[in-house]
Amino acid sequence: MATNVVKKSGEKEPFEHKKIVDSILTTGAPPDVAAQIADEVEEAVEEEVSTEQIRNMVLQKLGNIKQEWVDSWKEYEKTKGEE
């Protein structure tokens, strides 16, 4: 089953595991942790998921491991103008 991600604009695009991994890596999390979290998110989503739902899942999982990574994610978002 292919999963679509619904962006804030309403546009849909295919779920990309690598995008989640790359975003998590910007927090300073190691590649194995980034891949594991992306795997867990991918397994949890249905046919359609919003970018906000993905963000919330990732932040929760990062926070369960290391709060500093959540703070880094939020700082990264500011540079992209997403917060």
mmCIF file of the N, C-alpha and C atoms, coordinates in Angstrom:
data_MODEL
# 
_entry.id   MODEL 
# 
loop_
_atom_site.group_PDB 
_atom_site.id 
_atom_site.type_symbol 
_atom_site.label_atom_id 
_atom_site.label_alt_id 
_atom_site.label_comp_id 
_atom_site.label_asym_id 
_atom_site.label_entity_id 
_atom_site.label_seq_id 
_atom_site.pdbx_PDB_ins_code 
_atom_site.Cartn_x 
_atom_site.Cartn_y 
_atom_site.Cartn_z 
_atom_site.occupancy 
_atom_site.B_iso_or_equiv 
_atom_site.pdbx_formal_charge 
_atom_site.auth_seq_id 
_atom_site.auth_comp_id 
_atom_site.auth_asym_id 
_atom_site.auth_atom_id 
_atom_site.pdbx_PDB_model_num 
ATOM 1   N N  . MET A 1 1  ? 0.840  -1.179 0.000  1.00 0.00 ? 1  MET A N  1 
ATOM 2   C CA . MET A 1 1  ? 0.000  0.000  0.000  1.00 0.00 ? 1  MET A CA 1 
ATOM 3   C C  . MET A 1 1  ? 0.889  1.248  0.000  1.00 0.00 ? 1  MET A C  1 
ATOM 4   N N  . ALA A 1 2  ? 0.654  2.111  -0.948 1.00 0.00 ? 2  ALA A N  1 
ATOM 5   C CA . ALA A 1 2  ? 1.416  3.358  -1.027 1.00 0.00 ? 2  ALA A CA 1 
ATOM 6   C C  . ALA A 1 2  ? 0.788  4.385  -0.096 1.00 0.00 ? 2  ALA A C  1 
ATOM 7   N N  . THR A 1 3  ? 1.634  5.090  0.593  1.00 0.00 ? 3  THR A N  1 
ATOM 8   C CA . THR A 1 3  ? 1.165  6.127  1.510  1.00 0.00 ? 3  THR A CA 1 
ATOM 9   C C  . THR A 1 3  ? 1.416  7.491  0.887  1.00 0.00 ? 3  THR A C  1 
ATOM 10  N N  . ASN A 1 4  ? 0.419  8.359  0.975  1.00 0.00 ? 4  ASN A N  1 
ATOM 11  C CA . ASN A 1 4  ? 0.567  9.724  0.510  1.00 0.00 ? 4  ASN A CA 1 
ATOM 12  C C  . ASN A 1 4  ? 0.701  10.658 1.699  1.00 0.00 ? 4  ASN A C  1 
ATOM 13  N N  . VAL A 1 5  ? 1.547  11.659 1.533  1.00 0.00 ? 5  VAL A N  1 
ATOM 14  C CA . VAL A 1 5  ? 1.713  12.697 2.537  1.00 0.00 ? 5  VAL A CA 1 
ATOM 15  C C  . VAL A 1 5  ? 0.951  13.916 2.048  1.00 0.00 ? 5  VAL A C  1 
ATOM 16  N N  . VAL A 1 6  ? 0.106  14.454 2.922  1.00 0.00 ? 6  VAL A N  1 
ATOM 17  C CA . VAL A 1 6  ? -0.658 15.647 2.585  1.00 0.00 ? 6  VAL A CA 1 
ATOM 18  C C  . VAL A 1 6  ? 0.087  16.840 3.180  1.00 0.00 ? 6  VAL A C  1 
ATOM 19  N N  . LYS A 1 7  ? 0.564  17.706 2.297  1.00 0.00 ? 7  LYS A N  1 
ATOM 20  C CA . LYS A 1 7  ? 1.317  18.882 2.731  1.00 0.00 ? 7  LYS A CA 1 
ATOM 21  C C  . LYS A 1 7  ? 0.354  19.977 3.194  1.00 0.00 ? 7  LYS A C  1 
ATOM 22  N N  . LYS A 1 8  ? 0.902  21.010 3.847  1.00 0.00 ? 8  LYS A N  1 
ATOM 23  C CA . LYS A 1 8  ? 0.074  22.116 4.339  1.00 0.00 ? 8  LYS A CA 1 
ATOM 24  C C  . LYS A 1 8  ? -0.750 22.744 3.226  1.00 0.00 ? 8  LYS A C  1 
ATOM 25  N N  . SER A 1 9  ? -0.215 22.780 2.025  1.00 0.00 ? 9  SER A N  1 
ATOM 26  C CA . SER A 1 9  ? -0.903 23.377 0.879  1.00 0.00 ? 9  SER A CA 1 
ATOM 27  C C  . SER A 1 9  ? -2.064 22.517 0.389  1.00 0.00 ? 9  SER A C  1 
ATOM 28  N N  . GLY A 1 10 ? -2.138 21.279 0.887  1.00 0.00 ? 10 GLY A N  1 
ATOM 29  C CA . GLY A 1 10 ? -3.157 20.346 0.423  1.00 0.00 ? 10 GLY A CA 1 
ATOM 30  C C  . GLY A 1 10 ? -2.636 19.424 -0.671 1.00 0.00 ? 10 GLY A C  1 
ATOM 31  N N  . GLU A 1 11 ? -1.467 19.751 -1.181 1.00 0.00 ? 11 GLU A N  1 
ATOM 32  C CA . GLU A 1 11 ? -0.833 18.926 -2.212 1.00 0.00 ? 11 GLU A CA 1 
ATOM 33  C C  . GLU A 1 11 ? -0.440 17.581 -1.600 1.00 0.00 ? 11 GLU A C  1 
ATOM 34  N N  . LYS A 1 12 ? -0.542 16.537 -2.416 1.00 0.00 ? 12 LYS A N  1 
ATOM 35  C CA . LYS A 1 12 ? -0.163 15.202 -1.950 1.00 0.00 ? 12 LYS A CA 1 
ATOM 36  C C  . LYS A 1 12 ? 1.086  14.743 -2.689 1.00 0.00 ? 12 LYS A C  1 
ATOM 37  N N  . GLU A 1 13 ? 1.917  14.020 -1.957 1.00 0.00 ? 13 GLU A N  1 
ATOM 38  C CA . GLU A 1 13 ? 3.103  13.437 -2.569 1.00 0.00 ? 13 GLU A CA 1 
ATOM 39  C C  . GLU A 1 13 ? 3.365  12.091 -1.908 1.00 0.00 ? 13 GLU A C  1 
ATOM 40  N N  . PRO A 1 14 ? 4.075  11.209 -2.595 1.00 0.00 ? 14 PRO A N  1 
ATOM 41  C CA . PRO A 1 14 ? 4.355  9.889  -2.020 1.00 0.00 ? 14 PRO A CA 1 
ATOM 42  C C  . PRO A 1 14 ? 5.224  10.010 -0.755 1.00 0.00 ? 14 PRO A C  1 
ATOM 43  N N  . PHE A 1 15 ? 4.974  9.124  0.196  1.00 0.00 ? 15 PHE A N  1 
ATOM 44  C CA . PHE A 1 15 ? 5.765  9.052  1.425  1.00 0.00 ? 15 PHE A CA 1 
ATOM 45  C C  . PHE A 1 15 ? 7.197  8.708  1.058  1.00 0.00 ? 15 PHE A C  1 
ATOM 46  N N  . GLU A 1 16 ? 8.151  9.476  1.598  1.00 0.00 ? 16 GLU A N  1 
ATOM 47  C CA . GLU A 1 16 ? 9.569  9.212  1.332  1.00 0.00 ? 16 GLU A CA 1 
ATOM 48  C C  . GLU A 1 16 ? 10.319 9.021  2.648  1.00 0.00 ? 16 GLU A C  1 
ATOM 49  N N  . HIS A 1 17 ? 10.685 7.787  2.900  1.00 0.00 ? 17 HIS A N  1 
ATOM 50  C CA . HIS A 1 17 ? 11.442 7.402  4.095  1.00 0.00 ? 17 HIS A CA 1 
ATOM 51  C C  . HIS A 1 17 ? 12.691 8.270  4.242  1.00 0.00 ? 17 HIS A C  1 
ATOM 52  N N  . LYS A 1 18 ? 13.398 8.471  3.138  1.00 0.00 ? 18 LYS A N  1 
ATOM 53  C CA . LYS A 1 18 ? 14.661 9.212  3.161  1.00 0.00 ? 18 LYS A CA 1 
ATOM 54  C C  . LYS A 1 18 ? 14.472 10.649 3.631  1.00 0.00 ? 18 LYS A C  1 
ATOM 55  N N  . LYS A 1 19 ? 13.353 11.277 3.307  1.00 0.00 ? 19 LYS A N  1 
ATOM 56  C CA . LYS A 1 19 ? 13.114 12.658 3.744  1.00 0.00 ? 19 LYS A CA 1 
ATOM 57  C C  . LYS A 1 19 ? 13.055 12.739 5.271  1.00 0.00 ? 19 LYS A C  1 
ATOM 58  N N  . ILE A 1 20 ? 12.429 11.756 5.885  1.00 0.00 ? 20 ILE A N  1 
ATOM 59  C CA . ILE A 1 20 ? 12.343 11.736 7.344  1.00 0.00 ? 20 ILE A CA 1 
ATOM 60  C C  . ILE A 1 20 ? 13.726 11.503 7.941  1.00 0.00 ? 20 ILE A C  1 
ATOM 61  N N  . VAL A 1 21 ? 14.453 10.548 7.393  1.00 0.00 ? 21 VAL A N  1 
ATOM 62  C CA . VAL A 1 21 ? 15.813 10.272 7.883  1.00 0.00 ? 21 VAL A CA 1 
ATOM 63  C C  . VAL A 1 21 ? 16.664 11.530 7.776  1.00 0.00 ? 21 VAL A C  1 
ATOM 64  N N  . ASP A 1 22 ? 16.638 12.190 6.612  1.00 0.00 ? 22 ASP A N  1 
ATOM 65  C CA . ASP A 1 22 ? 17.458 13.388 6.410  1.00 0.00 ? 22 ASP A CA 1 
ATOM 66  C C  . ASP A 1 22 ? 17.090 14.487 7.405  1.00 0.00 ? 22 ASP A C  1 
ATOM 67  N N  . SER A 1 23 ? 15.797 14.671 7.652  1.00 0.00 ? 23 SER A N  1 
ATOM 68  C CA . SER A 1 23 ? 15.359 15.692 8.609  1.00 0.00 ? 23 SER A CA 1 
ATOM 69  C C  . SER A 1 23 ? 15.848 15.374 10.015 1.00 0.00 ? 23 SER A C  1 
ATOM 70  N N  . ILE A 1 24 ? 15.755 14.101 10.394 1.00 0.00 ? 24 ILE A N  1 
ATOM 71  C CA . ILE A 1 24 ? 16.194 13.702 11.736 1.00 0.00 ? 24 ILE A CA 1 
ATOM 72  C C  . ILE A 1 24 ? 17.708 13.880 11.882 1.00 0.00 ? 24 ILE A C  1 
ATOM 73  N N  . LEU A 1 25 ? 18.443 13.605 10.832 1.00 0.00 ? 25 LEU A N  1 
ATOM 74  C CA . LEU A 1 25 ? 19.900 13.759 10.901 1.00 0.00 ? 25 LEU A CA 1 
ATOM 75  C C  . LEU A 1 25 ? 20.310 15.199 11.190 1.00 0.00 ? 25 LEU A C  1 
ATOM 76  N N  . THR A 1 26 ? 19.490 16.173 10.779 1.00 0.00 ? 26 THR A N  1 
ATOM 77  C CA . THR A 1 26 ? 19.819 17.580 11.047 1.00 0.00 ? 26 THR A CA 1 
ATOM 78  C C  . THR A 1 26 ? 19.791 17.894 12.543 1.00 0.00 ? 26 THR A C  1 
ATOM 79  N N  . THR A 1 27 ? 19.168 17.028 13.342 1.00 0.00 ? 27 THR A N  1 
ATOM 80  C CA . THR A 1 27 ? 19.079 17.265 14.784 1.00 0.00 ? 27 THR A CA 1 
ATOM 81  C C  . THR A 1 27 ? 20.336 16.832 15.520 1.00 0.00 ? 27 THR A C  1 
ATOM 82  N N  . GLY A 1 28 ? 21.180 16.077 14.836 1.00 0.00 ? 28 GLY A N  1 
ATOM 83  C CA . GLY A 1 28 ? 22.366 15.537 15.491 1.00 0.00 ? 28 GLY A CA 1 
ATOM 84  C C  . GLY A 1 28 ? 22.198 14.076 15.892 1.00 0.00 ? 28 GLY A C  1 
ATOM 85  N N  . ALA A 1 29 ? 21.010 13.531 15.641 1.00 0.00 ? 29 ALA A N  1 
ATOM 86  C CA . ALA A 1 29 ? 20.790 12.114 15.940 1.00 0.00 ? 29 ALA A CA 1 
ATOM 87  C C  . ALA A 1 29 ? 21.628 11.265 14.984 1.00 0.00 ? 29 ALA A C  1 
ATOM 88  N N  . PRO A 1 30 ? 22.148 10.139 15.458 1.00 0.00 ? 30 PRO A N  1 
ATOM 89  C CA . PRO A 1 30 ? 22.948 9.274  14.591 1.00 0.00 ? 30 PRO A CA 1 
ATOM 90  C C  . PRO A 1 30 ? 22.086 8.594  13.531 1.00 0.00 ? 30 PRO A C  1 
ATOM 91  N N  . PRO A 1 31 ? 22.699 8.169  12.430 1.00 0.00 ? 31 PRO A N  1 
ATOM 92  C CA . PRO A 1 31 ? 21.957 7.554  11.327 1.00 0.00 ? 31 PRO A CA 1 
ATOM 93  C C  . PRO A 1 31 ? 21.101 6.349  11.729 1.00 0.00 ? 31 PRO A C  1 
ATOM 94  N N  . ASP A 1 32 ? 21.581 5.519  12.653 1.00 0.00 ? 32 ASP A N  1 
ATOM 95  C CA . ASP A 1 32 ? 20.795 4.346  13.035 1.00 0.00 ? 32 ASP A CA 1 
ATOM 96  C C  . ASP A 1 32 ? 19.507 4.754  13.754 1.00 0.00 ? 32 ASP A C  1 
ATOM 97  N N  . VAL A 1 33 ? 19.584 5.798  14.588 1.00 0.00 ? 33 VAL A N  1 
ATOM 98  C CA . VAL A 1 33 ? 18.396 6.289  15.281 1.00 0.00 ? 33 VAL A CA 1 
ATOM 99  C C  . VAL A 1 33 ? 17.439 6.920  14.274 1.00 0.00 ? 33 VAL A C  1 
ATOM 100 N N  . ALA A 1 34 ? 17.974 7.712  13.356 1.00 0.00 ? 34 ALA A N  1 
ATOM 101 C CA . ALA A 1 34 ? 17.141 8.356  12.334 1.00 0.00 ? 34 ALA A CA 1 
ATOM 102 C C  . ALA A 1 34 ? 16.401 7.311  11.503 1.00 0.00 ? 34 ALA A C  1 
ATOM 103 N N  . ALA A 1 35 ? 17.100 6.267  11.099 1.00 0.00 ? 35 ALA A N  1 
ATOM 104 C CA . ALA A 1 35 ? 16.482 5.210  10.299 1.00 0.00 ? 35 ALA A CA 1 
ATOM 105 C C  . ALA A 1 35 ? 15.420 4.468  11.095 1.00 0.00 ? 35 ALA A C  1 
ATOM 106 N N  . GLN A 1 36 ? 15.690 4.193  12.364 1.00 0.00 ? 36 GLN A N  1 
ATOM 107 C CA . GLN A 1 36 ? 14.730 3.475  13.208 1.00 0.00 ? 36 GLN A CA 1 
ATOM 108 C C  . GLN A 1 36 ? 13.449 4.294  13.386 1.00 0.00 ? 36 GLN A C  1 
ATOM 109 N N  . ILE A 1 37 ? 13.588 5.590  13.664 1.00 0.00 ? 37 ILE A N  1 
ATOM 110 C CA . ILE A 1 37 ? 12.410 6.436  13.838 1.00 0.00 ? 37 ILE A CA 1 
ATOM 111 C C  . ILE A 1 37 ? 11.624 6.516  12.537 1.00 0.00 ? 37 ILE A C  1 
ATOM 112 N N  . ALA A 1 38 ? 12.310 6.692  11.424 1.00 0.00 ? 38 ALA A N  1 
ATOM 113 C CA . ALA A 1 38 ? 11.626 6.751  10.125 1.00 0.00 ? 38 ALA A CA 1 
ATOM 114 C C  . ALA A 1 38 ? 10.883 5.447  9.852  1.00 0.00 ? 38 ALA A C  1 
ATOM 115 N N  . ASP A 1 39 ? 11.494 4.317  10.206 1.00 0.00 ? 39 ASP A N  1 
ATOM 116 C CA . ASP A 1 39 ? 10.828 3.008  10.042 1.00 0.00 ? 39 ASP A CA 1 
ATOM 117 C C  . ASP A 1 39 ? 9.549  2.951  10.877 1.00 0.00 ? 39 ASP A C  1 
ATOM 118 N N  . GLU A 1 40 ? 9.644  3.398  12.126 1.00 0.00 ? 40 GLU A N  1 
ATOM 119 C CA . GLU A 1 40 ? 8.485  3.358  13.024 1.00 0.00 ? 40 GLU A CA 1 
ATOM 120 C C  . GLU A 1 40 ? 7.357  4.255  12.517 1.00 0.00 ? 40 GLU A C  1 
ATOM 121 N N  . VAL A 1 41 ? 7.713  5.428  12.023 1.00 0.00 ? 41 VAL A N  1 
ATOM 122 C CA . VAL A 1 41 ? 6.705  6.339  11.471 1.00 0.00 ? 41 VAL A CA 1 
ATOM 123 C C  . VAL A 1 41 ? 6.055  5.706  10.248 1.00 0.00 ? 41 VAL A C  1 
ATOM 124 N N  . GLU A 1 42 ? 6.870  5.154  9.378  1.00 0.00 ? 42 GLU A N  1 
ATOM 125 C CA . GLU A 1 42 ? 6.345  4.544  8.153  1.00 0.00 ? 42 GLU A CA 1 
ATOM 126 C C  . GLU A 1 42 ? 5.383  3.399  8.471  1.00 0.00 ? 42 GLU A C  1 
ATOM 127 N N  . GLU A 1 43 ? 5.710  2.599  9.489  1.00 0.00 ? 43 GLU A N  1 
ATOM 128 C CA . GLU A 1 43 ? 4.845  1.481  9.878  1.00 0.00 ? 43 GLU A CA 1 
ATOM 129 C C  . GLU A 1 43 ? 3.536  1.965  10.491 1.00 0.00 ? 43 GLU A C  1 
ATOM 130 N N  . ALA A 1 44 ? 3.565  3.134  11.136 1.00 0.00 ? 44 ALA A N  1 
ATOM 131 C CA . ALA A 1 44 ? 2.396  3.631  11.860 1.00 0.00 ? 44 ALA A CA 1 
ATOM 132 C C  . ALA A 1 44 ? 1.383  4.353  10.975 1.00 0.00 ? 44 ALA A C  1 
ATOM 133 N N  . VAL A 1 45 ? 1.820  4.849  9.834  1.00 0.00 ? 45 VAL A N  1 
ATOM 134 C CA . VAL A 1 45 ? 0.919  5.657  9.008  1.00 0.00 ? 45 VAL A CA 1 
ATOM 135 C C  . VAL A 1 45 ? 0.019  4.798  8.134  1.00 0.00 ? 45 VAL A C  1 
ATOM 136 N N  . GLU A 1 46 ? -1.123 5.385  7.815  1.00 0.00 ? 46 GLU A N  1 
ATOM 137 C CA . GLU A 1 46 ? -2.103 4.718  6.959  1.00 0.00 ? 46 GLU A CA 1 
ATOM 138 C C  . GLU A 1 46 ? -1.882 5.148  5.510  1.00 0.00 ? 46 GLU A C  1 
ATOM 139 N N  . GLU A 1 47 ? -2.948 5.112  4.729  1.00 0.00 ? 47 GLU A N  1 
ATOM 140 C CA . GLU A 1 47 ? -2.839 5.475  3.318  1.00 0.00 ? 47 GLU A CA 1 
ATOM 141 C C  . GLU A 1 47 ? -2.519 6.951  3.120  1.00 0.00 ? 47 GLU A C  1 
ATOM 142 N N  . GLU A 1 48 ? -2.964 7.785  4.074  1.00 0.00 ? 48 GLU A N  1 
ATOM 143 C CA . GLU A 1 48 ? -2.716 9.208  3.970  1.00 0.00 ? 48 GLU A CA 1 
ATOM 144 C C  . GLU A 1 48 ? -2.331 9.753  5.335  1.00 0.00 ? 48 GLU A C  1 
ATOM 145 N N  . VAL A 1 49 ? -1.352 10.629 5.353  1.00 0.00 ? 49 VAL A N  1 
ATOM 146 C CA . VAL A 1 49 ? -0.884 11.223 6.600  1.00 0.00 ? 49 VAL A CA 1 
ATOM 147 C C  . VAL A 1 49 ? -0.454 12.656 6.312  1.00 0.00 ? 49 VAL A C  1 
ATOM 148 N N  . SER A 1 50 ? -0.702 13.546 7.252  1.00 0.00 ? 50 SER A N  1 
ATOM 149 C CA . SER A 1 50 ? -0.300 14.936 7.045  1.00 0.00 ? 50 SER A CA 1 
ATOM 150 C C  . SER A 1 50 ? 1.140  15.140 7.493  1.00 0.00 ? 50 SER A C  1 
ATOM 151 N N  . THR A 1 51 ? 1.741  16.181 6.955  1.00 0.00 ? 51 THR A N  1 
ATOM 152 C CA . THR A 1 51 ? 3.100  16.505 7.386  1.00 0.00 ? 51 THR A CA 1 
ATOM 153 C C  . THR A 1 51 ? 3.114  16.814 8.879  1.00 0.00 ? 51 THR A C  1 
ATOM 154 N N  . GLU A 1 52 ? 2.033  17.413 9.381  1.00 0.00 ? 52 GLU A N  1 
ATOM 155 C CA . GLU A 1 52 ? 1.940  17.736 10.808 1.00 0.00 ? 52 GLU A CA 1 
ATOM 156 C C  . GLU A 1 52 ? 1.921  16.459 11.655 1.00 0.00 ? 52 GLU A C  1 
ATOM 157 N N  . GLN A 1 53 ? 1.200  15.436 11.195 1.00 0.00 ? 53 GLN A N  1 
ATOM 158 C CA . GLN A 1 53 ? 1.168  14.165 11.933 1.00 0.00 ? 53 GLN A CA 1 
ATOM 159 C C  . GLN A 1 53 ? 2.553  13.526 11.951 1.00 0.00 ? 53 GLN A C  1 
ATOM 160 N N  . ILE A 1 54 ? 3.241  13.567 10.824 1.00 0.00 ? 54 ILE A N  1 
ATOM 161 C CA . ILE A 1 54 ? 4.590  13.008 10.760 1.00 0.00 ? 54 ILE A CA 1 
ATOM 162 C C  . ILE A 1 54 ? 5.495  13.775 11.716 1.00 0.00 ? 54 ILE A C  1 
ATOM 163 N N  . ARG A 1 55 ? 5.429  15.101 11.678 1.00 0.00 ? 55 ARG A N  1 
ATOM 164 C CA . ARG A 1 55 ? 6.247  15.937 12.557 1.00 0.00 ? 55 ARG A CA 1 
ATOM 165 C C  . ARG A 1 55 ? 6.010  15.569 14.015 1.00 0.00 ? 55 ARG A C  1 
ATOM 166 N N  . ASN A 1 56 ? 4.748  15.457 14.406 1.00 0.00 ? 56 ASN A N  1 
ATOM 167 C CA . ASN A 1 56 ? 4.429  15.146 15.802 1.00 0.00 ? 56 ASN A CA 1 
ATOM 168 C C  . ASN A 1 56 ? 4.967  13.781 16.215 1.00 0.00 ? 56 ASN A C  1 
ATOM 169 N N  . MET A 1 57 ? 4.842  12.792 15.338 1.00 0.00 ? 57 MET A N  1 
ATOM 170 C CA . MET A 1 57 ? 5.364  11.453 15.654 1.00 0.00 ? 57 MET A CA 1 
ATOM 171 C C  . MET A 1 57 ? 6.876  11.489 15.822 1.00 0.00 ? 57 MET A C  1 
ATOM 172 N N  . VAL A 1 58 ? 7.544  12.179 14.892 1.00 0.00 ? 58 VAL A N  1 
ATOM 173 C CA . VAL A 1 58 ? 9.008  12.249 14.951 1.00 0.00 ? 58 VAL A CA 1 
ATOM 174 C C  . VAL A 1 58 ? 9.461  12.958 16.221 1.00 0.00 ? 58 VAL A C  1 
ATOM 175 N N  . LEU A 1 59 ? 8.831  14.097 16.528 1.00 0.00 ? 59 LEU A N  1 
ATOM 176 C CA . LEU A 1 59 ? 9.241  14.843 17.724 1.00 0.00 ? 59 LEU A CA 1 
ATOM 177 C C  . LEU A 1 59 ? 9.011  14.036 18.997 1.00 0.00 ? 59 LEU A C  1 
ATOM 178 N N  . GLN A 1 60 ? 7.912  13.298 19.057 1.00 0.00 ? 60 GLN A N  1 
ATOM 179 C CA . GLN A 1 60 ? 7.657  12.471 20.233 1.00 0.00 ? 60 GLN A CA 1 
ATOM 180 C C  . GLN A 1 60 ? 8.740  11.405 20.381 1.00 0.00 ? 60 GLN A C  1 
ATOM 181 N N  . LYS A 1 61 ? 9.067  10.754 19.280 1.00 0.00 ? 61 LYS A N  1 
ATOM 182 C CA . LYS A 1 61 ? 10.073 9.690  19.330 1.00 0.00 ? 61 LYS A CA 1 
ATOM 183 C C  . LYS A 1 61 ? 11.457 10.250 19.657 1.00 0.00 ? 61 LYS A C  1 
ATOM 184 N N  . LEU A 1 62 ? 11.787 11.410 19.074 1.00 0.00 ? 62 LEU A N  1 
ATOM 185 C CA . LEU A 1 62 ? 13.071 12.044 19.398 1.00 0.00 ? 62 LEU A CA 1 
ATOM 186 C C  . LEU A 1 62 ? 13.127 12.415 20.873 1.00 0.00 ? 62 LEU A C  1 
ATOM 187 N N  . GLY A 1 63 ? 12.029 12.989 21.373 1.00 0.00 ? 63 GLY A N  1 
ATOM 188 C CA . GLY A 1 63 ? 11.979 13.411 22.773 1.00 0.00 ? 63 GLY A CA 1 
ATOM 189 C C  . GLY A 1 63 ? 12.104 12.262 23.747 1.00 0.00 ? 63 GLY A C  1 
ATOM 190 N N  . ASN A 1 64 ? 11.619 11.097 23.345 1.00 0.00 ? 64 ASN A N  1 
ATOM 191 C CA . ASN A 1 64 ? 11.740 9.916  24.200 1.00 0.00 ? 64 ASN A CA 1 
ATOM 192 C C  . ASN A 1 64 ? 13.192 9.473  24.333 1.00 0.00 ? 64 ASN A C  1 
ATOM 193 N N  . ILE A 1 65 ? 14.012 9.863  23.378 1.00 0.00 ? 65 ILE A N  1 
ATOM 194 C CA . ILE A 1 65 ? 15.415 9.463  23.391 1.00 0.00 ? 65 ILE A CA 1 
ATOM 195 C C  . ILE A 1 65 ? 16.296 10.578 23.939 1.00 0.00 ? 65 ILE A C  1 
ATOM 196 N N  . LYS A 1 66 ? 16.121 11.796 23.373 1.00 0.00 ? 66 LYS A N  1 
ATOM 197 C CA . LYS A 1 66 ? 16.991 12.903 23.782 1.00 0.00 ? 66 LYS A CA 1 
ATOM 198 C C  . LYS A 1 66 ? 16.310 14.230 23.463 1.00 0.00 ? 66 LYS A C  1 
ATOM 199 N N  . GLN A 1 67 ? 15.941 14.974 24.486 1.00 0.00 ? 67 GLN A N  1 
ATOM 200 C CA . GLN A 1 67 ? 15.211 16.240 24.320 1.00 0.00 ? 67 GLN A CA 1 
ATOM 201 C C  . GLN A 1 67 ? 15.997 17.235 23.464 1.00 0.00 ? 67 GLN A C  1 
ATOM 202 N N  . GLU A 1 68 ? 17.298 17.204 23.559 1.00 0.00 ? 68 GLU A N  1 
ATOM 203 C CA . GLU A 1 68 ? 18.149 18.118 22.790 1.00 0.00 ? 68 GLU A CA 1 
ATOM 204 C C  . GLU A 1 68 ? 17.859 18.007 21.287 1.00 0.00 ? 68 GLU A C  1 
ATOM 205 N N  . TRP A 1 69 ? 17.531 16.810 20.815 1.00 0.00 ? 69 TRP A N  1 
ATOM 206 C CA . TRP A 1 69 ? 17.245 16.618 19.391 1.00 0.00 ? 69 TRP A CA 1 
ATOM 207 C C  . TRP A 1 69 ? 15.941 17.303 18.997 1.00 0.00 ? 69 TRP A C  1 
ATOM 208 N N  . VAL A 1 70 ? 14.976 17.330 19.909 1.00 0.00 ? 70 VAL A N  1 
ATOM 209 C CA . VAL A 1 70 ? 13.711 18.030 19.649 1.00 0.00 ? 70 VAL A CA 1 
ATOM 210 C C  . VAL A 1 70 ? 13.995 19.517 19.498 1.00 0.00 ? 70 VAL A C  1 
ATOM 211 N N  . ASP A 1 71 ? 14.806 20.052 20.386 1.00 0.00 ? 71 ASP A N  1 
ATOM 212 C CA . ASP A 1 71 ? 15.156 21.468 20.321 1.00 0.00 ? 71 ASP A CA 1 
ATOM 213 C C  . ASP A 1 71 ? 15.883 21.782 19.008 1.00 0.00 ? 71 ASP A C  1 
ATOM 214 N N  . SER A 1 72 ? 16.766 20.897 18.596 1.00 0.00 ? 72 SER A N  1 
ATOM 215 C CA . SER A 1 72 ? 17.493 21.087 17.336 1.00 0.00 ? 72 SER A CA 1 
ATOM 216 C C  . SER A 1 72 ? 16.537 21.064 16.148 1.00 0.00 ? 72 SER A C  1 
ATOM 217 N N  . TRP A 1 73 ? 15.550 20.158 16.178 1.00 0.00 ? 73 TRP A N  1 
ATOM 218 C CA . TRP A 1 73 ? 14.557 20.068 15.100 1.00 0.00 ? 73 TRP A CA 1 
ATOM 219 C C  . TRP A 1 73 ? 13.805 21.393 14.982 1.00 0.00 ? 73 TRP A C  1 
ATOM 220 N N  . LYS A 1 74 ? 13.392 21.932 16.125 1.00 0.00 ? 74 LYS A N  1 
ATOM 221 C CA . LYS A 1 74 ? 12.628 23.183 16.121 1.00 0.00 ? 74 LYS A CA 1 
ATOM 222 C C  . LYS A 1 74 ? 13.480 24.351 15.634 1.00 0.00 ? 74 LYS A C  1 
ATOM 223 N N  . GLU A 1 75 ? 14.751 24.350 15.966 1.00 0.00 ? 75 GLU A N  1 
ATOM 224 C CA . GLU A 1 75 ? 15.660 25.388 15.456 1.00 0.00 ? 75 GLU A CA 1 
ATOM 225 C C  . GLU A 1 75 ? 15.804 25.260 13.943 1.00 0.00 ? 75 GLU A C  1 
ATOM 226 N N  . TYR A 1 76 ? 15.925 24.034 13.460 1.00 0.00 ? 76 TYR A N  1 
ATOM 227 C CA . TYR A 1 76 ? 16.038 23.780 12.026 1.00 0.00 ? 76 TYR A CA 1 
ATOM 228 C C  . TYR A 1 76 ? 14.782 24.272 11.306 1.00 0.00 ? 76 TYR A C  1 
ATOM 229 N N  . GLU A 1 77 ? 13.615 24.023 11.887 1.00 0.00 ? 77 GLU A N  1 
ATOM 230 C CA . GLU A 1 77 ? 12.360 24.475 11.284 1.00 0.00 ? 77 GLU A CA 1 
ATOM 231 C C  . GLU A 1 77 ? 12.329 25.994 11.123 1.00 0.00 ? 77 GLU A C  1 
ATOM 232 N N  . LYS A 1 78 ? 12.865 26.693 12.108 1.00 0.00 ? 78 LYS A N  1 
ATOM 233 C CA . LYS A 1 78 ? 12.881 28.158 12.026 1.00 0.00 ? 78 LYS A CA 1 
ATOM 234 C C  . LYS A 1 78 ? 13.669 28.625 10.810 1.00 0.00 ? 78 LYS A C  1 
ATOM 235 N N  . THR A 1 79 ? 14.735 27.916 10.478 1.00 0.00 ? 79 THR A N  1 
ATOM 236 C CA . THR A 1 79 ? 15.539 28.311 9.322  1.00 0.00 ? 79 THR A CA 1 
ATOM 237 C C  . THR A 1 79 ? 14.789 28.051 8.023  1.00 0.00 ? 79 THR A C  1 
ATOM 238 N N  . LYS A 1 80 ? 13.839 27.121 8.076  1.00 0.00 ? 80 LYS A N  1 
ATOM 239 C CA . LYS A 1 80 ? 13.039 26.816 6.888  1.00 0.00 ? 80 LYS A CA 1 
ATOM 240 C C  . LYS A 1 80 ? 11.727 27.602 6.873  1.00 0.00 ? 80 LYS A C  1 
ATOM 241 N N  . GLY A 1 81 ? 11.460 28.346 7.946  1.00 0.00 ? 81 GLY A N  1 
ATOM 242 C CA . GLY A 1 81 ? 10.247 29.133 8.028  1.00 0.00 ? 81 GLY A CA 1 
ATOM 243 C C  . GLY A 1 81 ? 8.989  28.311 8.211  1.00 0.00 ? 81 GLY A C  1 
ATOM 244 N N  . GLU A 1 82 ? 9.114  27.168 8.892  1.00 0.00 ? 82 GLU A N  1 
ATOM 245 C CA . GLU A 1 82 ? 7.979  26.260 9.040  1.00 0.00 ? 82 GLU A CA 1 
ATOM 246 C C  . GLU A 1 82 ? 7.311  26.344 10.397 1.00 0.00 ? 82 GLU A C  1 
ATOM 247 N N  . GLU A 1 83 ? 7.820  27.143 11.308 1.00 0.00 ? 83 GLU A N  1 
ATOM 248 C CA . GLU A 1 83 ? 7.218  27.164 12.630 1.00 0.00 ? 83 GLU A CA 1 
ATOM 249 C C  . GLU A 1 83 ? 6.307  28.346 12.795 1.00 0.00 ? 83 GLU A C  1 
# 
